[in-house]
């Protein structure tokens, strides 16, 4: 009887550790996936804004990543009305386009896109595609100073 109890406890422990490891890895992967998309977005936006603001791309990128520089933040607030990420599913499940869409305060807009694969999308985006069966999912993007 003791051997059976030990075996059952061992199996339960292995299952518990495996579940915990899976949960940790999936959360870590989700964070990494979001960070990759944010990096792409920030880099493209920094190039665009640097041109408009007459600042270096590096300075704007540092500000977009949360570093304090109120003059640049104020300039960005003056020219940008809103920014969005739009995820569009193509014919294949692995055919995903991510678009950065920026609306300026003067009514003009800018858009740039890249291709992404399904497994590298955040889980929340994949879930929304699967649940809604929509071809497009859109999310607003907020500047670091808007989240404070």
C-alpha positions, 0 to 999 in steps of 0.5 A: 500500500505504501508503494502505491501511495508513493507512486500516486504522490510522485505522479501527482507531483510530476503533473503539478510541476509540469502544469506549473512549468507550462503555465510559467512558460506560456506566461513568459512567452506571452510577455515576450511576444507582446514585447516583440510587437511593441519593439517593432511598433516603437521602432517604426513610430520613432523613425516616423516621429523623428522625421516630423519632430526634427529629433534623432530616432534614438532620442524619440525611441528612448522616450517611446520606451518610457524614459523621461523627456518632457519636451519630446513628449509634449511635441508628440502630444501636439502632432499625434491624435491616436495610434493603433495596432491592427492585426489582419488574418489572411487566407492561411492561419500563419498569414498575419499582417500587423499594421501600425496606424497613426492619426495626426492631429492635422487629419493626416494619417500614416500606416506601415505593416509587417507580416507575422506568424500566428504562434508569435501573436499574443494569446489574447489576439489569437483568442479573439480571432478564434472566438469572433471569426473576424479577419481583423482585430484592432487595439489602441496603442498608448504612449508610456506617459498616457499610462501613468 
